[in-house]
Amino acid sequence: KTQYETHKLIELRFDPVHREHFGNYSCVAKNLADSTYATASLLIQFQPVYTGPNTNIVTTIP
């Protein structure tokens, strides 16, 4: 009996990762015998960004 095995790793890389990359990603593998799929969620943690009024502007009255 002959057996052939292969162990290949397929990667999806983000270098660098950005906030816009969050979401669900799916991988589908097919051959003549069958198909299979897997889904993964990518969550990204980041520091909050202040979007209020600009407090760096200084106005002087003569």
C-alpha positions as CSV (number, residue, x, y, z in Angstrom):
1,K,0.0,0.0,0.0
2,T,1.3,3.4,-1.0
3,Q,0.4,6.5,1.0
4,Y,1.2,10.0,0.0
5,E,0.8,12.8,2.5
6,T,1.5,16.5,2.2
7,H,1.3,19.1,4.9
8,K,1.3,22.5,3.4
9,L,0.5,25.7,5.3
10,I,-1.2,28.5,3.5
11,E,-1.1,31.8,5.2
12,L,-2.8,35.2,4.7
13,R,-0.6,37.9,6.0
14,F,-1.2,41.6,6.6
15,D,2.1,43.5,7.0
16,P,1.3,45.8,8.6
17,V,-2.3,45.1,9.7
18,H,-4.7,48.0,9.6
19,R,-8.1,48.6,11.1
20,E,-9.7,48.1,7.7
21,H,-8.6,44.5,7.6
22,F,-11.1,43.4,10.3
23,G,-13.8,41.0,9.2
24,N,-14.5,37.4,8.3
25,Y,-12.2,35.5,6.0
26,S,-12.9,32.1,4.4
27,C,-10.6,29.5,2.9
28,V,-11.9,26.8,0.5
29,A,-10.0,23.7,-0.5
30,K,-11.3,21.5,-3.3
31,N,-10.1,18.4,-5.1
32,L,-11.8,15.7,-7.3
33,A,-13.0,13.8,-4.2
34,D,-14.5,16.6,-2.0
35,S,-14.3,20.1,-0.8
36,T,-14.1,21.8,2.6
37,Y,-14.0,25.3,4.0
38,A,-13.2,27.2,7.1
39,T,-14.1,30.7,8.2
40,A,-12.2,32.8,10.7
41,S,-13.0,36.2,12.2
42,L,-10.2,38.8,12.4
43,L,-10.6,41.3,15.3
44,I,-8.2,44.2,15.6
45,Q,-7.6,46.0,18.9
46,F,-6.3,49.6,18.6
47,Q,-6.0,52.8,20.7
48,P,-9.0,55.1,20.5
49,V,-8.6,58.2,18.4
50,Y,-9.8,61.6,19.6
51,T,-11.8,63.3,16.8
52,G,-13.1,66.3,18.8
53,P,-12.3,70.0,18.1
54,N,-8.7,70.9,17.6
55,T,-7.4,72.3,21.0
56,N,-4.0,73.2,19.7
57,I,-5.2,76.5,18.1
58,V,-4.5,79.5,20.2
59,T,-6.1,82.9,19.4
60,T,-4.9,86.2,20.9
61,I,-6.9,89.4,21.0
62,P,-4.8,92.6,20.6
